[in-house]
Amino acid sequence: MSLTPDHLLSTTKPGPLAGITIIELAAIGPVPFATHCLQQMGAHIIVVDSPVNRGLGLPLAANFDYLASDKQHVTIDLKADDGPARLLDLLRDADVLIEGFRPGTLERLSLSPDVIHAALPALVIGRCSGWGSHSERAGTAGHDINYLALSGALAAIGPAGKPIPPLNLIGDFGGAGMHLVSGILAALLSRSKNGNGTVVETSIYQGTTSLMTMLYGLADAGQWRAEREANILDGGAPYYCCYQTSDAGWMAVGAIERKFFTAFVRQIGADDIDLERQNDQSYWPELRQLIAQKIQQRTREEWDLVFRESDCCCTPVLGMDEARTHETTLSLFNGAVPNNPISFIENN
């Protein structure tokens, strides 16, 4: 089905990408997350669905699929004889195409970037795979946990005895999704200058590995140990971890800098802590015990009242239901989570 430009833009929201139309070939993980982010900047998203259920991802009722909210849907069978032509017809009124198939899928459908650009030279094409188009694993399946496993990220996360998957925030969304968004934005900026389309390609594995850049630097500098819970940012440091309160709640301490650590120690009344030994790892077991004893003396709510207006870098660990109604959430997200995390204020 071909849609007129007016129809394409009928649900566009205000924002710097207002007037931009993006065609998303239905996928899971980073692709719908990326288009959701671009939608929050004002782009209008049209999802091209398959006529058959491809059996991907987690089953979820449409009204709870927040990454699909307010997106327009059309159905095209890309494997049908007229499928590629119908997609090209739809793309004539669009600015961006984003797909998350395994490498080579569009090529087998006679919809390679070269073919598309021959007809639509100004189109930006975003491509996101699991392992990358040139990887030895390019044609195999995987999920967030697998990409983290080969990037070195999974081995660094969790308690000492076992790696723990950190939800799918790192690979799908932080690694691939946000890199895809930044690539698309850069390609649109380039097109505004020269009128040419661009192919933007990333993968969950590549994006996750890129997120590890700082940590690889720390490791190469001899400042990161391979063992979990042995480093400053992985729960090893007593000033960067969680402590249980008297009501079985938890407080998250992130007092890395000396001034914040000093303020934290003073606020909990731990006069017997040796501030000068903050980074002495031989002192960490004793330091952890001293902090734990103090935090155990009050409830989570009591500690929240103590720390909320301080520079101690100490906050309550909230559940998802609690986070929705927390005053910080209410003040920033207009009382609704999830919601747009970015504000745009034009200079008039």
N, C-alpha and C positions, 0 to 999 in steps of 0.2 A: 504494500500500500504506500503510495506517495503522499506526502503531507505538504501542504502549502507553507511558505515561510511564516505567514501570519499564525497558522496553527502551531507551527513549531515553537514560536515565541510566546504563546498565549499564557504560559505559566511562569515566565521568567521573573525572577525576584530582583530587587535592586541590589547593586553591587558592581565591582569593577569588571566582572565578566558578563554583565547584562548584555544581551544580544548575541552571545556565543552559544551555539548549539553543539552538543556532544552526543555522539551515538556510542552507546555501550553495548557490546556484544555480551549477552548475559553470562556472568561468571560468578565466582565466589571469592571471598577474601579481599586481596588488595585492589582489584578492579572496581567493585562497587563502593569500596571505601574511598578510593581516589575520586570517583565521579561524585560521591556524596560531598567530599571536601570542595570540589569545583562548583558543585551546585550551591553550596553555602556562600560562594563568592559571586553568585548571580547567574551562573550558566544554566541553560535548560538541558535536561538530560532525557534522552530517549533510549530505552532499553530494548534491544532486539532479542526477543525470546525465541527459543526453539519450540516447535509444536509438540515435541516429546520431552518427557521428564528425563534429564540426563543423570539423575541420581547423585548429585554432587552436594556436599556440605551438610549442614544440620537442618533437619526439618523444622520449619518455622512458619506459623500463620502469618499471612500478609500484613495484618495490622500490627504485628510486632517486629516486622522486618524494617527496622529504622533506617538501614542503609538504602532502602528502596523508597523511602517516603517521598511523595510528590514527584516521582519520576514517571514519565509517560512510557507506555509499553506498546510495542507492536510485535506481531509474530511473523517471522520469516523462516522458512525452511531453507537454510543455506545449501543443503545437499540436493535440493530439487533443481530441475533443469533451469528454472527461472529465478532461483534463489540469489545467485550473485548479481544478476541484473537488477533485481528488486532492491538489494542493498545499495548498489551504486546509485540507483535512482533516489534513494533516501539520503544518501551522502551528499547529493548535489546541493542541498540546502543546509548542510552542516559545516562546522569548522574543524571538528576533531572526531576521530574514530579511536576507540580504546578497546583492546581485546586482550584476553588472558588465556588463550588456548595454548596447547603445547606447541613448541616450535615446529613450523612446517604445515600446520593445519590450514592457515589461510592460503598458502601456496597450493595445497592439494585441491582447494576450492576455486582455484583460478582467481584468487583475490590477493595476490602478493602486493606489497607496497608499490612495486614497479607498475603493476597493472592499474592499481588505484590512482597512482600519481599521473599516469598517462592520461587518464580521464579528468582527474581533479588535482592539478598540480599544487594548489594552495592548501590542501588538506593536511592537517597535523595527524599523524598516526602514532598512537601510543600502544606499545606492546609489552606485556608483563607475563613472564613464564615462571616456572618454579626454579629450574636449575640454570637458566640462561641458554641462549640459542646455540652456543658453541661448546657447551659442556659435554663431557662424556655421558652424563646422566640426562641430557636434554629431553630425551623421549620417554623418561620414566616418571611415574607419579611420586608425589610427596606431599607432606603437610608441614605446617610451621615447625613442629618438633624436629623433623628431619633436616630442614635447612639450618636450624639452629645447631643441630648436632655436628654438622660438618664445618660450620663457621667458627667453632670454638666458643660460641656464646653459651650453649647449653651446659657444657662442662664447667662453666664458671658460676652457674646459678644454682642456689639451693643449699641445704645443709651439707656438712662435711661428708656425710655418708652416702648421699644420693643426689644426682642432678634432678632438678624440678622444672617442668615446663612452666614458663612465666605467662600463662594464657597465650593467646596468639597475637599479642600486642607488638612484639618485637619484629617478627618476620613478615607477617601479612601486612600490618598497618604501618609500623614505624619504618621497617626496612624497605619493602617494595612499594606500599601505598604512597607514602610521603615522597619517596624519590620519584615515583611516577608523576605525582602532582607537580613537583618542582620542574621536572623535565618538560611537561606539557606547557606550563606557564612560560618557561624559557623559549620553547618553540613558538608559542603565540607571539611573544615579544619579538622574536627574530622575524616572523612573518609580517609583523606590522611595519618592519623596516624594509624588507626586500620582496615581500609578496610570495615567498616560496614556502611550501610545506616541508615538514621534517618528519623523519621516523625517530621516535623516542623509544628506546628499548631498555628495560631493566628486568631484574628477576628477584625473587624472594631471597635466594641464596646470596646474590651479589649485594643486595641492599642490606641484608643482615650483616654480612662481612664488613661493609662500609661503616655500619654503626659501631663496630668493634675497633675503629681506628685508634681512638684515644687509649683503649686498654692494651692494644698491641704495642703502642708506644711506651706505656708503663712497663709492660713485660720486657721489652727490648732494653729499657733503661735499668732493669733489675729491680723495679719497684712493684712487681706483681708476681705473686707465687701461684703455681699451678693448682695448689690445694684450695678447695672451697672453704669459706669461712676463715680465711687466713689473711685477708686483705682489707683495706679500709672500706671499699664500696660493696663488699659481698657479705656483710654481716660479721666479719671477723673482728672489726674494731668495736670496742665497747661503746664508743660514742657515735656509732652509725649502725644501729640495730634496734630491735624492739624488746620492750620489757613489759611483763605482766603486772597488772594493777591488783589491788585488793579484791576487786569484784570480778576478776577473771577477764577484764578487758586488757587492751594493749596500748602502749604509747610508743610512737616511733621517734627515735632520737637521731638527729642528723647534724650534730654539733662538731663539724670537722675543724673549722678554724679555731685557733686558740681563744679568740675573744668570745666566740659563741660557746665554746666548751667551758670557759671560765664562768660565763653567765649561767649556764645550765647547772654546773656544780654548786654554785652559790644558791640558785633557786631551789634546789632539792635539799639544801642544808647539809651537804656531805663535806664537812670541814676536814675530814681525815683523808680526802683524796689528794694525792700529790700531782698538782697541775703540771709540773715540769716533766712528768713521766707519761704524759698523754700518749705519745707515740712510741713508747718503750714496750715492745711486744712481750717482753718477759713480765711486764706489769699488767698486761691486759686481763689475765684471769682474775686477779685480785680486784682490778678496777671494775670489771663486769659484775662481780659479786657485790661490791660496795654500792654500785648504782642500782642493782636489782633489789637490794634490801630497802633502799629508800623509796623506789617506785612502788614497791609492794605495800607500802604503808597507807596509801590513799586510793580512792576509786579513780576510774578513768575520767569521770566528769570533774572531780575535784582537781585533778592534774590539768585538765583542759582549761579550767578557770585560772589556774596558776600561770600557765604558759601562753595563753592566747594573745596577749599584748606584749610579749617579750621577744628578745632576739636570741632565745635559747635553742631555736630550731627543734622544737619538740611538739608533736601533734598527736591527737588520738587516732587510732586505727579504726576507721569507720567501715561498716558493712555497706553494701550497695544501697539498701533501703535508707540507712542513716545518712549516707552521703547526699541523697536527693533532697533531704530537708535541712541539711546543715546551713547555717547562716551564710557561710562563704559561698556555697552553691547558689543560694537564693539571691545573693547580691550580684552575682556575676552572670547567671544563666536565666534570669527572669523567672526563677521558680520552676524551670523545666529542664530535666536531664534525661536524655541527651539534648543538646542544643548547640547553636553555632558558637564556636569559641573565638571567632574573629570579629572585630568591629572595624568598620571602614567609615572614616569621616572625611568627606571631600572638602578641599579648600576652595570655597566659593569667592 
